[in-house]
Amino acid sequence: MKKYIVTLDEMDGMIEDIANDFTHGVVILRGNLAAGKTTFVKKMAKFLGVDEEVTSPTFSLQHCYKERVFHYDMYNHGLEHFISLGMLEELERDGLHFVEWGDDELVKILSSAGIDIMTIDIEKISDDKREYTTCIY
């Protein structure tokens, strides 16, 4: 487990560190509304060479960037809907999968399937500072 307390301007070092520690699998992003989950994905995608605009897939459920960067949002749909659409199979594709609003049940399912997982809990400290707690399973 690692903890980072950074501002938006200080995220680059943390992003590089996380990208070096976790190169493929599912990154589950947890935190309250406006904690910075999508901002994290935007910064990571840019670090990974994604040139296109990264937006939250809140209503579409999934966005794909390049060939190896995938972004999901379960906020409006939940895990059961995600599973019913066959999205778990998507998480087996080679690359990095960022899942906003994933929960412990998703961690359990992915672990049982042998998929590499990192959770990142994001806590808003102030308007411009967040605490990121990472854990690799």
C-alpha positions in Angstrom: 0.0 0.0 0.0 1.2 3.5 -0.9 -0.1 6.9 0.0 0.3 10.1 -1.9 -0.9 13.6 -0.9 -0.6 15.8 -3.9 -2.1 18.8 -5.7 -3.2 18.7 -9.3 0.1 20.3 -10.3 2.1 17.6 -8.4 0.3 14.5 -9.9 2.9 13.8 -12.6 5.4 12.1 -10.2 2.6 10.0 -8.6 1.3 9.0 -12.1 4.7 7.9 -13.2 5.2 5.9 -10.0 1.9 4.1 -10.4 2.4 3.5 -14.1 5.8 1.8 -13.3 4.2 -0.3 -10.5 1.2 -1.4 -12.5 1.4 -1.9 -16.2 -1.7 -4.0 -17.0 -4.9 -5.1 -15.3 -7.7 -3.3 -13.6 -7.4 -0.1 -11.7 -10.5 0.5 -9.5 -11.0 4.1 -8.6 -13.0 4.9 -5.5 -14.0 8.2 -3.9 -16.8 10.6 -3.4 -18.3 12.7 -6.2 -15.7 15.2 -7.4 -12.9 13.4 -5.6 -10.9 13.3 -8.8 -11.4 9.9 -10.4 -11.8 11.1 -13.9 -9.0 13.6 -13.4 -6.7 10.7 -12.4 -7.6 8.8 -15.6 -7.0 11.9 -17.8 -3.5 12.4 -16.3 -2.7 8.7 -16.6 -3.9 8.5 -20.2 -1.8 11.5 -21.1 1.2 9.8 -19.5 0.5 6.7 -21.5 0.4 8.7 -24.8 -3.3 9.2 -25.3 -3.7 12.4 -27.4 -7.5 12.4 -27.5 -9.8 14.0 -25.0 -10.5 11.7 -22.0 -14.0 12.1 -20.6 -16.1 10.2 -18.0 -18.0 7.3 -19.5 -20.9 7.9 -17.0 -23.6 7.5 -19.5 -21.9 5.3 -22.1 -20.3 2.9 -19.5 -17.0 2.5 -21.5 -14.5 4.5 -23.5 -11.5 3.1 -25.2 -8.3 5.0 -25.9 -5.6 3.8 -28.2 -5.4 0.0 -28.1 -4.6 -0.6 -24.4 -6.4 2.1 -22.3 -10.0 1.5 -21.3 -12.2 3.6 -19.0 -15.4 2.5 -17.3 -17.9 4.1 -15.0 -20.3 2.1 -12.9 -22.0 5.0 -11.1 -25.3 4.9 -13.0 -25.4 1.2 -13.8 -23.8 -0.8 -10.9 -22.0 -4.0 -10.9 -25.0 -6.3 -11.8 -25.7 -4.3 -14.9 -22.0 -4.3 -15.8 -21.9 -8.1 -15.5 -25.2 -8.6 -17.4 -23.8 -6.7 -20.4 -20.8 -9.0 -20.5 -18.3 -6.3 -19.5 -16.3 -8.6 -17.2 -14.9 -10.2 -20.4 -13.7 -6.7 -21.5 -11.6 -6.5 -18.3 -9.6 -9.5 -19.5 -8.3 -7.7 -22.6 -4.6 -6.7 -22.5 -4.1 -3.2 -21.3 -5.0 -0.9 -18.4 -8.6 -0.8 -17.4 -9.8 2.1 -15.2 -13.0 1.5 -13.4 -14.7 4.3 -11.6 -17.0 3.4 -8.7 -15.8 -0.2 -8.5 -16.4 -1.9 -5.2 -15.1 -4.8 -3.0 -17.4 -7.2 -4.8 -15.7 -6.4 -8.1 -12.3 -6.9 -6.5 -13.4 -10.3 -5.3 -14.7 -11.3 -8.7 -11.6 -10.2 -10.5 -9.3 -11.8 -8.0 -11.1 -15.1 -8.4 -10.6 -14.8 -12.2 -6.8 -14.2 -11.7 -6.9 -10.6 -13.0 -4.3 -8.2 -11.7 -6.0 -5.4 -9.6 -5.0 -2.1 -8.1 -7.4 -0.1 -6.0 -7.0 3.7 -5.6 -9.0 5.3 -2.9 -9.1 9.1 -3.4 -10.0 11.5 -0.6 -10.4 15.2 -1.1 -8.2 17.0 1.4 -8.9 20.5 0.0 -10.1 22.1 -3.2 -6.6 21.5 -4.8 -5.2 18.6 -2.8 -6.1 14.9 -2.7 -4.9 11.8 -0.9 -4.4 8.7 -3.1 -4.1 5.3 -1.4 -3.0 2.5 -3.7 -3.1 -1.2 -3.1 -2.1 -4.0 -5.5 -3.8 -7.4 -5.2 
